[in-house]
Amino acid sequence: MNDRVFIDTYIVTYAHVSNESEKNGIASALLKDKLADARIWISTQILSEFYSSMTKNKHEHDNIVEYIHAITERANVIPVSLATVESALRIKEKYQFSYWDSLMLSAALESRCEVVYTEDLQHNQVIESKLTILNPFL
């Protein structure tokens, strides 16, 4: 395994939101472990969703900006491009996922990740024979 992992929005959010104490601990430990060697990949989509999620959790803009800067200093960020969107549309059609989940998976595949951590999709499902979905909260 190449140790390149992709992190979904809720993993990042739970690491910064304390009202989900069990998930907070798991997500925080996962990020700490994977960020230690800059093995985490996220997309600009994840950063945008994280901002939105944190505002819904009543976090202030300045705090969210600090969190985003802390994440992007250590994680690898892939932009969402037209190629990412095109790939997402194929993934959506093939697997019947939502567009947003397909976009995340497309970015993970573009990043050559072997694992994506998310709670939204089927645990242990393999996408395109390359990317395994893992739910760290199970």
matplotlib code that plots the C-alpha trace (Angstrom):
import matplotlib.pyplot as plt

x = [0.0, 1.3, -0.2, -1.9, -5.3, -8.1, -10.2, -13.9, -15.4, -17.0, -13.7, -12.1, -15.3, -15.5, -11.9, -12.9, -16.3, -16.6, -20.3, -19.6, -17.1, -16.5, -16.2, -14.1, -11.5, -11.4, -11.2, -8.6, -6.4, -6.7, -5.8, -2.9, -1.5, -1.9, -0.8, 2.4, 3.9, 1.8, 0.0, -3.4, -5.0, -8.1, -9.6, -10.8, -14.3, -13.6, -12.2, -15.4, -17.7, -15.6, -16.1, -19.9, -20.1, -18.2, -20.4, -23.4, -21.7, -21.5, -17.7, -16.5, -15.0, -11.5, -11.4, -12.4, -9.7, -7.1, -8.3, -8.1, -4.6, -3.5, -4.9, -3.5, 0.0, 0.3, -2.2, -1.9, -4.6, -5.9, -8.0, -11.3, -10.7, -12.9, -11.2, -12.3, -15.9, -15.9, -14.5, -17.1, -19.9, -18.7, -18.3, -21.8, -23.3, -21.4, -21.9, -25.1, -23.5, -24.4, -22.6, -20.7, -19.6, -18.5, -16.6, -14.7, -14.0, -12.8, -10.3, -9.1, -8.5, -6.7, -4.5, -3.6, -4.9, -5.7, -8.0, -10.7, -12.0, -15.7, -18.7, -21.1, -20.3, -20.2, -17.3, -14.7, -16.2, -13.6, -13.9, -12.3, -10.2, -8.0, -9.7, -11.0, -13.7, -13.1, -15.4, -13.2, -16.2, -17.3]
y = [0.0, 3.4, 5.0, 7.7, 8.3, 10.6, 12.2, 13.0, 16.2, 14.7, 13.2, 16.7, 18.2, 15.6, 16.3, 19.9, 19.5, 18.4, 17.6, 14.2, 13.2, 9.6, 10.5, 13.5, 11.3, 8.8, 11.5, 13.5, 10.4, 9.5, 12.9, 13.2, 9.8, 10.4, 14.1, 13.1, 12.0, 14.2, 11.1, 12.8, 14.0, 16.2, 18.2, 21.8, 20.3, 19.0, 22.3, 24.1, 21.5, 21.8, 25.5, 25.1, 22.3, 24.4, 27.4, 25.2, 24.1, 27.8, 28.2, 31.7, 32.5, 33.3, 30.0, 28.1, 29.9, 28.8, 25.2, 25.3, 26.7, 24.1, 21.3, 22.7, 23.2, 19.4, 17.7, 17.4, 19.4, 18.5, 21.0, 19.9, 20.2, 19.6, 16.1, 15.5, 16.4, 14.2, 11.2, 11.9, 11.7, 8.3, 7.1, 8.4, 6.5, 3.3, 3.1, 5.1, 7.4, 11.0, 13.5, 14.9, 11.5, 10.7, 13.9, 13.1, 9.6, 11.0, 13.3, 10.4, 8.3, 11.2, 11.5, 7.8, 7.1, 3.5, 4.4, 6.9, 7.5, 8.3, 7.4, 8.0, 5.0, 1.2, 0.1, -2.0, -1.3, -1.1, 1.5, 0.9, -1.9, 0.7, 2.6, 1.1, 2.9, 2.6, 3.9, 4.6, 4.8, 1.2]
z = [0.0, -0.8, 2.3, 0.3, 1.9, 1.0, 3.7, 3.4, 4.8, 7.8, 9.0, 9.0, 10.5, 13.4, 14.2, 14.9, 16.4, 20.0, 20.2, 18.6, 21.3, 20.1, 16.5, 17.5, 19.1, 16.2, 13.6, 15.5, 15.9, 12.3, 11.1, 13.5, 12.4, 8.7, 8.8, 10.6, 7.2, 4.9, 3.6, 3.5, 0.3, 0.1, -2.6, -2.9, -2.7, 0.7, 1.9, 0.6, 2.3, 5.5, 5.6, 5.1, 7.7, 10.3, 9.8, 10.4, 13.7, 14.7, 14.2, 13.4, 10.0, 11.5, 13.3, 10.2, 8.2, 10.9, 10.6, 6.8, 6.9, 9.4, 7.2, 4.0, 5.5, 6.0, 3.6, -0.1, -1.9, -5.3, -7.2, -8.8, -12.5, -15.5, -15.8, -12.2, -13.0, -16.1, -14.1, -11.4, -13.9, -15.0, -11.4, -10.6, -13.5, -12.8, -9.0, -8.6, -5.9, -5.4, -7.6, -4.6, -3.4, -7.0, -7.2, -4.0, -5.3, -8.6, -6.8, -4.6, -7.7, -9.4, -6.3, -6.6, -3.2, -2.2, 0.7, 1.2, 4.8, 4.9, 6.8, 3.9, 1.6, 1.9, 4.1, 2.3, -1.1, -3.8, -6.6, -10.0, -8.5, -7.0, -4.1, -0.9, 1.1, 4.9, 7.6, 10.6, 12.9, 12.6]

ax = plt.figure().add_subplot(projection="3d")
ax.plot(x, y, z, "-o")
ax.set_aspect("equal")
plt.show()
